[in-house]
């Protein structure tokens, strides 16, 4: 890699391009980076460096911006986007990576000179030298509230999360500060790719044969760190990329005795990962799944994930074309803030706002009510979110249940086998720091006969 006075190295240029796509075009890093690394022709080593640099700088952006603001004599918003992105990448290398300081500074100067000319190179050089005058712990001591006085404020700075997210996790973890710190740190760790061998279409043994390692919890999961192009079945959809927590909630929705068990409904099926797994389980039992998705392009993704099997209808789950009491099982994997997948979506923590939770609430409550109406008496509803925020999980159940007398809350822990640290029940909340999964929430509700005459 170039270290002084030359053109920027390709890996850092890719990182800058993705940072700008996220900042200027609201792109998603996990969708943009693979194409950028491929287009640049990076080898495995440089692609790994570009990934660590890009995702790390995006995750730590809030902390990096606090540091940079101390070292720049104007508001960061007044800097050109290219200059700010170069500074963020350089500061991340200085404070959070094992890049030698001289290399972090000189390559950043080369990078800004390549994209903005010589003008801002002096600014970048001076600012990053100020950043490098202290290490990460030194900057935390300088910028964060004292831990003894404001522990959540301290964590927000030290672990680079917006304070409202820190508070939400703290509440969901019973206000346990040690657990809160652990989940924030887990969110800052890059997760390994997890594959799913979709039942009836692929075998996990075939994934293990190409170097994958069996997942810890799901019988369909395999963790993989190699070249995805060598994975059998991935291109045709028999194998998918799916977090193990996402697999577990789909499996849980298929557990328990509901008597007649032939008709299942995936109420909000896009983009189709859980639908494909759930449909495979259903087919193995002779059941059929109807998958509903409100938007046509996402319904197309569901059809692709299903591989031509199963029925996909373009419909809002709150007003689908089915009659009440039609289904034996309903999976309501509702739209949410996605706070449970922050480790996979590095920019998401800075894009979400507290108002998003309130905005999504009526939709989540409406979908759960629709799921309870669609299931027959004695049937089972799985309410699922990829968020641990209480307003998106427990509070939704509490708000909807009074209008459905006789509906029982099933202890969901029984559907998760021997997985430890699931909490006191009856709901299940998975966590990155406890289970190595996204923070998926699952509630199981069995509709009672009381509603049959309503």
C-alpha positions in Angstrom: 0.0 0.0 0.0 1.2 3.5 -0.8 2.3 5.4 2.3 3.5 8.8 1.1 3.6 11.2 -1.9 1.8 8.9 -4.4 -1.6 8.0 -5.7 -4.1 6.6 -3.1 -4.1 2.8 -2.6 -7.1 1.1 -4.1 -8.4 -0.3 -0.8 -8.6 3.2 0.9 -10.2 4.6 -2.3 -12.9 2.0 -2.2 -13.5 2.8 1.5 -13.9 6.5 0.6 -16.2 5.8 -2.3 -18.5 3.7 -0.1 -18.4 6.3 2.7 -19.5 9.0 0.2 -22.2 6.8 -1.2 -23.6 6.4 2.3 -23.3 10.0 3.3 -24.4 11.7 0.0 -26.8 9.2 -1.6 -28.1 7.4 1.5 -26.7 4.1 0.1 -26.4 1.0 2.3 -22.8 0.0 2.9 -23.5 -3.8 2.9 -25.0 -3.5 -0.6 -22.5 -1.1 -2.0 -19.1 -2.4 -0.7 -19.1 -5.8 -2.4 -19.6 -4.3 -5.9 -17.0 -1.6 -5.2 -14.3 -4.1 -4.1 -15.0 -6.3 -7.1 -14.9 -3.3 -9.5 -11.6 -2.2 -8.0 -10.1 -5.7 -8.5 -9.0 -5.9 -4.9 -7.3 -9.1 -3.8 -8.5 -10.9 -0.6 -6.1 -9.0 1.7 -7.0 -5.5 0.4 -10.7 -6.4 0.3 -10.6 -7.4 3.9 -8.8 -4.1 4.8 -11.3 -2.1 2.8 -14.2 -3.8 4.6 -12.7 -3.3 8.1 -11.9 0.3 7.4 -15.3 1.1 5.8 -17.6 -0.7 8.3 -15.5 0.4 11.3 -15.5 4.1 10.3 -19.3 4.0 9.7 -20.0 2.3 13.1 -17.7 4.6 15.0 -18.8 7.8 13.1 -20.4 9.5 16.1 -17.2 9.1 18.2 -14.9 10.0 15.3 -16.9 13.2 14.7 -16.7 14.2 18.3 -12.9 13.9 18.1 -12.6 15.6 14.8 -14.7 18.5 15.9 -12.1 19.1 18.7 -9.4 19.3 16.0 -11.1 21.4 13.3 -11.8 25.1 13.6 -15.2 25.1 11.9 -18.3 23.0 12.1 -17.8 19.6 10.4 -20.9 20.3 8.3 -19.0 23.1 6.5 -16.4 20.7 5.3 -16.7 19.2 1.8 -18.1 15.6 2.0 -14.9 14.2 0.5 -12.7 16.0 3.1 -14.9 14.9 6.0 -15.0 11.3 4.8 -11.2 11.2 4.5 -10.8 12.6 8.0 -13.2 10.0 9.4 -11.3 7.2 7.7 -7.9 8.6 8.9 -9.1 9.1 12.4 -10.5 5.6 12.5 -7.1 4.2 11.4 -5.4 6.2 14.1 -7.7 5.4 17.0 -9.3 2.0 16.3 -7.0 0.1 13.9 -3.4 -1.1 14.0 -2.3 1.2 11.2 1.0 3.0 12.0 0.3 6.8 12.6 2.6 8.0 9.8 0.8 5.6 7.4 -2.7 6.7 8.5 -1.8 10.4 8.0 0.2 10.2 4.8 -2.2 7.9 3.0 -5.1 10.2 4.0 -3.2 13.2 2.5 -2.7 11.2 -0.7 -6.4 10.3 -0.7 -7.7 13.8 -0.3 -5.2 15.1 -2.9 -6.5 12.6 -5.4 -10.1 13.5 -5.0 -10.0 17.2 -4.1 -6.6 18.4 -5.3 -3.8 19.9 -3.2 -5.9 22.5 -1.5 -7.3 20.5 1.5 -4.2 18.3 1.9 -2.7 20.6 4.5 -5.9 20.7 6.5 -6.1 16.9 6.5 -2.5 16.6 7.5 -2.8 19.1 10.4 -6.1 17.7 11.7 -5.0 14.1 11.8 -1.8 15.0 13.6 -3.9 16.6 16.3 -6.1 13.5 16.4 -3.1 11.2 16.8 -1.8 13.3 19.7 -3.9 11.1 22.0 -5.0 7.5 21.8 -8.7 6.3 21.9 -8.8 6.0 25.7 -7.4 9.5 26.0 -10.0 11.0 23.8 -12.8 9.1 25.7 -11.5 10.6 28.9 -11.5 14.0 27.4 -14.9 13.9 25.6 -17.2 11.4 27.4 -19.2 12.2 30.6 -17.6 10.7 33.7 -18.8 7.1 34.0 -19.6 7.5 37.7 -21.8 10.5 37.0 -23.5 9.6 33.7 -22.8 5.9 32.9 -25.1 5.8 29.9 -23.7 9.0 28.4 -20.2 7.6 28.9 -21.2 4.4 27.1 -22.8 6.4 24.2 -19.4 8.1 23.5 -17.1 5.2 24.3 -19.0 2.6 22.3 -20.2 5.0 19.5 -24.0 4.6 19.8 -26.6 7.4 20.0 -27.7 7.8 23.5 -31.3 6.9 22.9 -30.2 3.5 21.6 -28.0 3.0 24.6 -31.0 3.8 26.8 -33.3 1.5 24.9 -30.9 -1.4 25.2 -30.4 -0.6 28.9 -34.1 -0.8 29.5 -34.5 -4.1 27.5 -31.7 -5.6 29.6 -33.3 -4.8 32.9 -31.1 -1.7 33.4 -28.0 -3.9 33.8 -25.1 -1.7 33.0 -22.6 -4.6 32.5 -24.9 -6.3 30.0 -25.6 -3.0 28.2 -21.8 -2.4 27.8 -21.5 -6.0 26.5 -24.1 -5.6 23.8 -22.8 -2.3 22.6 -19.4 -3.8 22.2 -20.8 -6.8 20.4 -22.5 -4.4 18.0 -19.1 -3.0 17.1 -17.7 -6.4 16.2 -18.0 -7.6 12.6 -20.2 -10.7 12.5 -19.2 -13.8 10.6 -21.3 -14.7 7.5 -23.9 -17.3 8.4 -25.5 -19.5 5.8 -28.8 -21.4 5.9 -29.3 -24.7 4.1 -33.0 -24.4 3.2 -34.8 -27.6 4.1 -35.8 -29.8 1.2 -33.4 -27.9 -1.1 -29.9 -28.2 0.5 -28.1 -30.1 3.2 -25.9 -28.5 5.8 -23.4 -31.4 5.4 -22.7 -30.1 1.9 -21.7 -26.7 3.3 -19.5 -28.3 5.9 -17.8 -30.2 3.1 -16.6 -26.8 1.6 -15.2 -25.5 4.9 -18.2 -24.1 6.7 -18.6 -24.7 10.4 -21.9 -25.8 11.9 -23.9 -23.1 13.5 -24.3 -23.0 17.2 -28.0 -23.2 17.5 -29.9 -23.8 14.3 -29.8 -27.2 12.6 -29.7 -25.4 9.2 -27.0 -22.9 10.0 -23.3 -22.9 8.9 -20.8 -20.2 9.5 -18.5 -19.4 6.6 -15.4 -17.2 6.1 -14.3 -18.2 2.7 -15.2 -17.1 -0.9 -19.0 -17.2 -1.2 -18.7 -18.0 -4.9 -17.5 -21.5 -3.9 -20.6 -22.2 -1.8 -22.8 -24.9 -3.5 -26.5 -23.8 -3.9 -26.0 -20.2 -3.1 -26.5 -18.8 -6.6 -29.8 -20.7 -7.2 -31.2 -19.9 -3.7 -31.1 -23.4 -2.2 -28.7 -21.9 0.3 -29.1 -18.4 1.6 -27.2 -15.9 3.8 -29.2 -15.6 7.0 -28.3 -14.7 10.6 -28.8 -17.6 13.0 -31.2 -15.6 15.1 -33.4 -15.0 12.1 -33.4 -18.8 11.5 -34.3 -19.5 15.1 -37.4 -17.3 15.2 -38.7 -19.0 12.0 -38.1 -22.4 13.5 -39.8 -21.3 16.7 -42.9 -20.3 14.7 -43.2 -23.9 13.5 -43.0 -25.4 17.0 -45.8 -26.5 19.3 -49.0 -28.6 18.8 -51.9 -26.7 17.1 -53.9 -29.8 16.0 -54.7 -29.4 12.3 -51.6 -27.9 10.8 -52.0 -27.5 7.0 -52.2 -23.8 6.3 -49.6 -21.3 7.3 -49.3 -17.5 6.6 -46.2 -15.4 6.5 -47.9 -12.0 7.0 -45.0 -9.7 5.9 -42.7 -12.0 4.0 -40.3 -9.6 2.2 -37.5 -10.0 1.4 -38.0 -13.7 1.8 -35.3 -15.2 4.1 -37.6 -16.4 6.8 -40.3 -17.3 4.3 -37.9 -19.7 2.5 -36.9 -21.4 5.7 -40.4 -21.6 7.0 -41.8 -22.9 3.7 -39.2 -25.7 3.7 -40.3 -26.8 7.2 -43.9 -26.6 6.2 -43.4 -28.7 3.0 -41.7 -31.4 5.1 -44.9 -31.7 7.1 -47.3 -31.5 4.2 -48.4 -27.9 5.0 -48.7 -25.0 2.6 -47.5 -21.4 3.1 -49.1 -18.2 1.8 -46.6 -15.4 1.7 -48.0 -11.8 1.8 -45.9 -8.8 0.9 -47.2 -5.3 0.3 -44.7 -4.1 -2.3 -44.4 -5.7 -5.7 -40.6 -5.6 -5.9 -40.2 -7.2 -2.5 -42.8 -9.8 -3.4 -40.5 -10.6 -6.3 -37.7 -11.2 -3.9 -39.9 -13.5 -1.9 -40.7 -15.5 -5.1 -37.0 -15.8 -5.8 -36.2 -16.9 -2.3 -38.9 -19.6 -2.4 -37.5 -21.0 -5.7 -40.9 -21.2 -7.3 -42.7 -23.0 -4.5 -45.4 -21.5 -2.3 -48.0 -18.8 -3.0 -47.0 -15.2 -2.9 -49.7 -12.5 -2.8 -49.1 -8.8 -3.1 -51.2 -7.5 -0.2 -51.0 -5.5 3.0 -51.0 -8.0 5.8 -53.5 -5.8 7.7 -56.2 -6.3 4.9 -55.3 -9.5 3.0 -57.6 -11.4 0.8 -58.1 -14.3 3.2 -61.1 -14.8 5.5 -60.7 -14.5 9.3 -59.6 -17.8 11.0 -58.1 -19.2 7.8 -54.7 -20.3 9.0 -53.3 -22.7 11.5 -50.1 -20.7 12.0 -49.2 -17.0 11.2 -45.7 -15.6 11.2 -45.8 -11.8 11.8 -42.2 -10.6 11.2 -43.2 -7.0 11.4 -41.3 -3.9 10.0 -39.2 -2.4 12.8 -36.2 -0.1 13.4 -33.7 -2.9 12.9 -31.9 -2.0 16.1 -31.2 -5.7 16.6 -28.9 -5.9 13.5 -26.7 -2.8 14.1 -23.5 -5.0 13.8 -24.5 -5.9 10.2 -25.7 -2.5 9.1 -22.9 -0.1 10.2 -24.5 3.1 9.2 -28.0 2.3 10.6 -27.4 3.5 14.2 -26.8 7.1 12.9 -29.8 7.0 10.5 -32.4 5.9 13.0 -34.2 8.4 15.3 -36.4 8.0 18.3 -39.4 9.2 16.2 -39.0 6.1 14.0 -40.1 3.9 16.9 -43.3 5.9 17.4 -44.0 6.0 13.7 -43.8 2.2 13.4 -45.9 1.5 16.4 -49.4 1.7 14.8 -48.2 -0.5 11.9 -46.8 -3.2 14.3 -49.9 -3.2 16.4 -52.1 -3.4 13.3 -50.2 -6.3 11.9 -50.3 -8.3 15.2 -54.1 -7.7 15.4 -54.4 -8.8 11.8 -52.4 -12.0 12.5 -54.6 -12.9 15.4 -57.7 -12.4 13.2 -56.2 -14.5 10.4 -55.4 -17.5 12.7 -58.1 -20.0 13.6 -59.1 -20.7 17.3 -56.3 -22.9 18.7 -53.8 -21.7 16.1 -50.5 -20.0 16.8 -49.2 -16.6 16.0 -45.4 -15.7 16.2 -44.8 -12.0 16.6 -41.2 -11.3 15.6 -39.0 -8.2 15.3 -35.4 -7.5 14.8 -35.3 -5.0 17.6 -35.0 -5.3 21.4 -36.7 -1.9 21.9 -39.5 -2.5 24.4 -41.9 -0.2 22.4 -41.5 -2.6 19.5 -41.7 -5.8 21.5 -43.3 -6.3 24.8 -45.3 -3.1 24.6 -46.9 -4.1 21.3 -48.1 -7.4 22.9 -49.5 -5.6 25.9 -51.4 -3.1 23.7 -53.0 -5.7 21.4 -53.9 -8.6 23.7 -56.8 -6.9 25.6 -58.8 -6.8 22.4 -58.4 -10.6 21.9 -59.8 -12.2 25.1 -58.9 -15.9 25.5 -55.6 -15.5 23.5 -52.8 -17.1 25.6 -49.2 -16.1 25.7 -47.2 -19.3 25.2 -43.8 -19.5 26.9 -41.6 -19.1 23.8 -38.6 -20.5 25.5 -40.0 -24.0 24.9 -39.7 -23.4 21.1 -35.9 -22.6 21.3 -34.7 -25.9 22.7 -31.7 -25.8 25.0 -30.4 -22.4 24.1 -29.3 -20.7 27.4 -29.8 -17.2 28.7 -33.2 -16.6 27.2 -34.4 -14.7 30.2 -37.4 -15.3 32.4 -40.0 -15.7 29.6 -42.6 -15.9 28.3 -41.0 -14.0 25.5 -37.6 -14.7 24.0 -35.0 -12.0 23.3 -31.9 -13.1 21.6 -28.7 -10.9 21.9 -25.4 -10.6 20.0 -23.3 -10.7 23.2 -25.2 -13.7 24.7 -26.0 -15.8 21.6 -23.8 -14.5 18.8 -27.0 -13.6 16.8 -28.9 -10.5 15.9 -31.1 -9.2 18.7 -34.3 -11.0 17.5 -37.5 -10.9 19.6 -40.1 -13.6 19.5 -43.5 -13.9 21.2 -45.8 -16.9 20.7 -49.6 -16.4 21.0 -52.2 -19.0 20.8 -55.7 -17.8 19.9 -58.4 -19.0 22.3 -61.8 -20.3 21.6 -63.3 -17.2 23.2 -62.9 -15.3 20.0 -64.6 -17.9 17.9 -68.0 -16.2 18.2 -66.8 -12.7 17.8 
